[in-house]
Amino acid sequence: MTATRLDGQAILKAIKDELRVRVAALAERGVVPGLGTVLVGDDPGSRWYVGAKHKDCAEIGITSIRRDLPAGTGLAEVLSVVRELNDDPACTGFIVQQPTGLDEFAILSAVDPAKDVDGLHPTNLGWLVLGRPAPLPCTPVGCVELLRRYDVPVAGAKVVVVGRGITVGRPLGLILTRRAENATVTLCHTGTRDLASEVRQADIVVAAAGVPGIITGDMVKPGAAVLDVGVSRVDDGSGKGRVAGDVADDVWDVAGYVSPNPGGVGPMTRALLLSNVVEAAERGAP
């Protein structure tokens, strides 16, 4: 069996096309969505991610508001920029790109929950637990949307999520068990006893542990859908290293669907960030 590739890049393009229509409708009402970003330091990966987000915005008509701060910027200055964006009516929503090397919880908590397009503010995560509408975390919703776009059955499916992080694993379990998704979720992690036996039962596997190759072909039920969310840097002998996912190559020979890494869930995270920005503008539109 050769698995169907869950192409996040293709779905990102489709979602951009859909969002252009919504942005145009907002423009007719005099509303222009605006994405703000706060970047601290010169980390190449963070700078690339921020640049990609603003490139996406330009392609669909969302205004970019960039606040790039030098390495060594203190917490007080970052919080000042957060307050500025909270008060800026041109900024529909914004993110503080992590890592900053500062108190991430203090920064996240200072963001206006209504402008939290990452969906990770404590208030918004609380609304998720309580089942109330609020901005949702981009990567978990991106995982669900990728499955839907390829008609992978989610309702009634047994899903094993490997990884308990706050950005993917924990909120994904909550999202998948909502009535709209109706999946049954087992949350595993690197401390799970006999991880292989848990994964073998799954119709859908989401690997988000950040451990290269933790999911191998012998652990996967034939025909299952496998999403590779983990990102690690491994030594490839070049001295620079390379980025590796959580899913081993032999999974493609067993699974029915696999998201590549890169090119799978990563673009979906970008797509759902754009969706959150547009939705925030729609909520505030006259």
MOWO-V365848 format. One record per helix or strand of 2 or more residues. SS is the DSSP state (helix for helix, strand for strand). FROM is the first residue (numbers start at 1). LEN is the number of residues. If there is no record, write none. Layout:
ss = <SS;SS>
from = <FROM;FROM>
len = <LEN;LEN>
This chain:
ss = <strand;helix;strand;helix;strand;helix;strand;helix;helix;helix;helix;strand;helix;strand;helix;strand;helix;strand;strand;strand;helix;strand;helix>
from = <4;8;34;44;63;75;93;104;113;122;138;158;169;184;195;204;217;225;232;242;249;257;265>
len = <2;21;7;17;7;13;4;7;3;9;12;5;8;5;6;4;3;4;3;3;5;2;20>
